[in-house]
Amino acid sequence: MTAPTDALAASPSAKASKPPTPVTVRPHPDLCPGGLSFEARTGQKLVDVLLEHGVAIEHACEKVCACATCHVHIREGLAGLAAADEEEEDQLDDAWGLDAQSRLSCCVKLNGTPLVVELPKYSKNHARE
């Protein structure tokens, strides 16, 4: 009889887990008064982890890059993220307080790069205007 082998460790599906992504949210008077720091699972959308950690960021289009309500400023870590595509750039044109570090949190996929996020003072939610 041969010694049992660890089939799970030998299988291709047993990939090494990716390191978590450190996320810091700067204080926002309404959405995150004390600021927040946490680690999130790499591969998730930024909007989802913000919501999971109690930051009630708007997402009027249900996170499909069809509005600009989940707009954030990536104050640190922007260079480590995938660049915004044309669809995101078009939606960002409608964001309040747009700057060079603006992204839609529904389009930012966490990849292990530590992020410092600032929430804009206002959101341009067409459903409420």
Disulfide bonds with the S-S distance in Angstrom:
none
